[in-house]
Amino acid sequence: MRSAVCLLCTLVMLAGCSRQVKLSESEMEVGPARSASILGSWVLAHPDETQFVGAQEVELRLEPGTFTLVARYPGAPLLVIDGTASFDPNGGMLTLTPRSSTRQATTGIAELLPIGKSVTLLANAADNTMVFAQPGDALRTPSSVWHRTAAARRANAGSARLSQRDSLPPP
């Protein structure tokens, strides 16, 4: 019996060795990004890992020359900050200069984005993900990760967290 098991194992092993497996690029799911644009509507992946601690959702819309940021905190009115934005649409340095806010002194967010004070970040996107990093960080450690709002909605189709009613209106 023992020799039959050994013979069977040897035959299976030899059969496996004789078969060549090749993986072509067409069979791979990973490919080059189709878009590197940072323009559009983005939702912050993990608000509690950023300066937006306590927010249920933080959405950022970047358009040529402008930005709008909406933060939703439980039991509080929406925090809406808008202003000017200068950037390369394909990534690089992003400078946001807030010009108005619905709440300036009621949360720590006002200190993060004070009216008239520019904030510069390194922004890079690939398809449905955008990453911010501090400009002087040689390792490019992400300070926040964002997902395109539409893609996040599709991924969370059953979730009430992102609703069409609460989203920024289309441009």
N, C-alpha and C positions, 0 to 999 in steps of 0.2 A: 504494500500500500504506500509506504514511504517513497519508494522509487517511482511509483506512478505519479505522485504529487510533484516530485522533483522534475520528472520528465515533462509534465504539463506546464510547470512554471518556466522551464527552459524554452519550451516551444512558444509560449506567450511572449517571453522576453525577446526571442529571436524575431518573431513576427512584428513586434513593436520596433525593433531596430531596423528592419528592412523597409519600413514605410517612412518616406520623407514628407515632412510637413512644411509648407511654405506659406508665409503670411504676406499677402500683397497689401499695398496701400488702400486699394478699393475695399478691402475687408475691415480696415481699421475705422473706428468711429471718430478718432481724433484727427483733425486736419487744421490747416491754417485758418486763422480768424477771417471772417468775411468782412468785418468792420472794426475799425479802431477809433471810431468817432466817439467823443465824449458828449456830443450834443444829444439832447433828449431828456426823458423823464427817468429818474433813478430813485430807488428806495434803498435806504441804509440796511445792510444785512443784520447787524447786531448793535442796535443803539446803546445797549448797556455796556459795551466795550469801548465807547467813545465818550465825548463830552456831553452827549445827549442822554445820559443816564436817566432812566425813568420814562423815556418816551415810548409810546406804543408803536409809533412809526415816524420816520423822518423821510420826507420825499424832497428831492432836488430836481428842478428843471433847469437845464442849461440850454440857452439859445444864443445865437450870435449876439454878443454884446450885453446880454442880461442873464440874471439868474433869479429864481424864486425858490425859497426853501420853506417847507411847511413841516412843523413838528407837532405831533399829536400827543398830549400828555393826559392821563386819566383825570377826569374831573376838572379840567381846565380848558379855557377857550384855545383854539388853534393859535400857534405861534407862527406867524408868516413874516419872513424877512425877504426883501427883494433888493436888488441893486444891480450894479454893472459887473460884467465879467469880461476879462480879456484872457484869451487862450488860443492855442493852436487846436482846431477841431480834432486833429488826429493824436492828441496827447502831448504832454510836456508840462510846462509851467502854467498853472491856472491861478489867476488873481481875481478874487471876489472882493468887491467893495460895497458893503451894505449901505443903502440909502434910506430905508424905512423898515420899521418893525412894528408889529401889533402889540408887543409887550417889550418894554425896554428894561424895567427894573424888577420884574416879578420872578425871574428865573436866572439861573447861572448862564443861560444861553446868551443873554445880553452882553455878558462879559466876554463870551467867546467870539461874538460877531458884533462889536460895537459899530454904531452908525458912523460912516465916514472913514473907518479904519480898514485898510486892505489886509487880506489874508492870502498868502501865496502858498500853494501846494503843488506837488508833482502829481499829475493825473494821467493815468494810462488806462485804456479800455481795450477789451477784446470781446467782440460780440455782445453778450448780455451781462458782462461784468466789468466794473470800473474799480480801480484801486487808487487811493490817495496815499501819498507818503510825504514826509517832511523834505523840503528841498536839500537840506544839508546832510541828509542821511545817506552815507556812502553805501550802506547795505540795502537801501530802498525797502526798509521794513514798512509794510502797510500800516497806516494809521487808521484806515477804514476801508471797508469793502462795500460796494454798492451793486445792485442788480437793476437791470432795466425794469421799470414798473410793469410793463405788459408781460414780460417773462415771469416776473415774480407772481403776478396774478394767475398765470397759467399753472405755475408750480403749486400754488396754494388755492386751487380752484374751489376747494371745499371750505376754505378758511374765511372767516368773517373779518380777519385782520385787515386785508386790503379790499376795500369796496369801491365800486365805480362812483358812488355818491360822494365819497370823501376825497377822491383823487383830484389833482389839479385838472382844470379843463384843458382840452387839446389846444395847441397854439393856433 
